[in-house]
């Protein structure tokens, strides 16, 4: 094939088609429009750039659709190109991602945050957090008092990421039909709890941080953190800054899967470099919100049996 033919193939065949053909399954819960997660056993591939790129979050491999076939099949380029050509016209089993955002100019992050109202009982964000995700109202109210929650569009909630000066620099966006991060925002840390805490619990999502806080009853001396599902240099620097406090314990409360274990390993290395204590707190389900929902379901069943 000449260069023009290869470029045409690259434009016509999605990395998702390659992964579906290879038996990978879409992880809807952990996917966003910009980063679509596929799993096969302990293997994970994240598809980016609208299907034209990919990377292995547990390793260093990444590239285009041809590189993906070469990586999966352990094949050289010529047969990989033929395999890509065989997928022209392949229809994905999942529906097309449809963003519910309206196009608007990117405004200043702080002003966009201030423009949104805080959740309150009965609002869409409150129903999503407290009813659908089982976050107790006492935890939601505490997060609101700390200025961490806002009402997003289309029934979603926004959970603030703060820098070391407690300034809002971005936010996680979660809702019944939407999962993402603020356009133009920076992933640093969602921070719930005591700013001078001696125990840091690091999770992968703000909802997991709030869920763990609920399960522990907002444990004294604890700061519940979320990396927002990523690990940016700013996140690493923020955790490192917190970890230098004397007598600190850094708790890796990441998900109970291979990616969570990778993040836990990074936190352990960070703790060792900072000279603080380290613990691995592993949820009994995939993540802390699942654990919380199971506990809430059991509570309701006990209440029903007593009535």
Secondary structure as the mmCIF struct_conf table of DSSP 4:
data_model
#
loop_
_struct_conf.conf_type_id
_struct_conf.id
_struct_conf.beg_label_comp_id
_struct_conf.beg_label_asym_id
_struct_conf.beg_label_seq_id
_struct_conf.end_label_comp_id
_struct_conf.end_label_asym_id
_struct_conf.end_label_seq_id
HELX_RH_AL_P HELX_RH_AL_P1 UNK A 3 UNK A 12
BEND BEND1 UNK A 13 UNK A 13
HELX_RH_AL_P HELX_RH_AL_P2 UNK A 15 UNK A 21
TURN_TY1_P TURN_TY1_P1 UNK A 22 UNK A 23
STRN STRN1 UNK A 25 UNK A 26
BEND BEND2 UNK A 28 UNK A 28
TURN_TY1_P TURN_TY1_P2 UNK A 29 UNK A 30
BEND BEND3 UNK A 33 UNK A 34
STRN STRN2 UNK A 36 UNK A 40
TURN_TY1_P TURN_TY1_P3 UNK A 41 UNK A 42
STRN STRN3 UNK A 43 UNK A 48
HELX_RH_3T_P HELX_RH_3T_P1 UNK A 49 UNK A 51
TURN_TY1_P TURN_TY1_P4 UNK A 52 UNK A 52
STRN STRN4 UNK A 53 UNK A 55
TURN_TY1_P TURN_TY1_P5 UNK A 57 UNK A 58
BEND BEND4 UNK A 59 UNK A 60
STRN STRN5 UNK A 62 UNK A 63
HELX_RH_AL_P HELX_RH_AL_P3 UNK A 65 UNK A 73
TURN_TY1_P TURN_TY1_P6 UNK A 74 UNK A 74
HELX_RH_AL_P HELX_RH_AL_P4 UNK A 77 UNK A 85
TURN_TY1_P TURN_TY1_P7 UNK A 86 UNK A 89
HELX_LH_PP_P HELX_LH_PP_P1 UNK A 90 UNK A 92
BEND BEND5 UNK A 93 UNK A 94
HELX_LH_PP_P HELX_LH_PP_P2 UNK A 95 UNK A 97
HELX_LH_PP_P HELX_LH_PP_P3 UNK A 101 UNK A 103
HELX_LH_PP_P HELX_LH_PP_P4 UNK A 105 UNK A 108
HELX_RH_AL_P HELX_RH_AL_P5 UNK A 109 UNK A 115
BEND BEND6 UNK A 116 UNK A 116
HELX_LH_PP_P HELX_LH_PP_P5 UNK A 117 UNK A 119
TURN_TY1_P TURN_TY1_P8 UNK A 121 UNK A 122
BEND BEND7 UNK A 123 UNK A 123
HELX_RH_AL_P HELX_RH_AL_P6 UNK A 124 UNK A 126
HELX_RH_PI_P HELX_RH_PI_P1 UNK A 127 UNK A 132
BEND BEND8 UNK A 133 UNK A 133
HELX_RH_AL_P HELX_RH_AL_P7 UNK A 137 UNK A 145
TURN_TY1_P TURN_TY1_P9 UNK A 146 UNK A 147
STRN STRN6 UNK A 149 UNK A 151
BEND BEND9 UNK A 153 UNK A 153
TURN_TY1_P TURN_TY1_P10 UNK A 154 UNK A 155
STRN STRN7 UNK A 157 UNK A 162
TURN_TY1_P TURN_TY1_P11 UNK A 164 UNK A 165
BEND BEND10 UNK A 166 UNK A 166
STRN STRN8 UNK A 168 UNK A 175
TURN_TY1_P TURN_TY1_P12 UNK A 176 UNK A 177
STRN STRN9 UNK A 178 UNK A 181
TURN_TY1_P TURN_TY1_P13 UNK A 183 UNK A 184
STRN STRN10 UNK A 189 UNK A 189
STRN STRN11 UNK A 190 UNK A 193
TURN_TY1_P TURN_TY1_P14 UNK A 195 UNK A 196
BEND BEND11 UNK A 198 UNK A 198
STRN STRN12 UNK A 199 UNK A 203
BEND BEND12 UNK A 204 UNK A 205
HELX_RH_AL_P HELX_RH_AL_P8 UNK A 206 UNK A 216
TURN_TY1_P TURN_TY1_P15 UNK A 217 UNK A 217
BEND BEND13 UNK A 218 UNK A 218
TURN_TY1_P TURN_TY1_P16 UNK A 220 UNK A 221
STRN STRN13 UNK A 222 UNK A 226
TURN_TY1_P TURN_TY1_P17 UNK A 228 UNK A 229
BEND BEND14 UNK A 230 UNK A 230
HELX_RH_AL_P HELX_RH_AL_P9 UNK A 233 UNK A 243
TURN_TY1_P TURN_TY1_P18 UNK A 244 UNK A 244
BEND BEND15 UNK A 245 UNK A 245
TURN_TY1_P TURN_TY1_P19 UNK A 246 UNK A 247
STRN STRN14 UNK A 249 UNK A 252
BEND BEND16 UNK A 256 UNK A 257
HELX_RH_AL_P HELX_RH_AL_P10 UNK A 258 UNK A 274
TURN_TY1_P TURN_TY1_P20 UNK A 275 UNK A 275
STRN STRN15 UNK A 277 UNK A 280
BEND BEND17 UNK A 284 UNK A 287
HELX_RH_AL_P HELX_RH_AL_P11 UNK A 288 UNK A 306
#
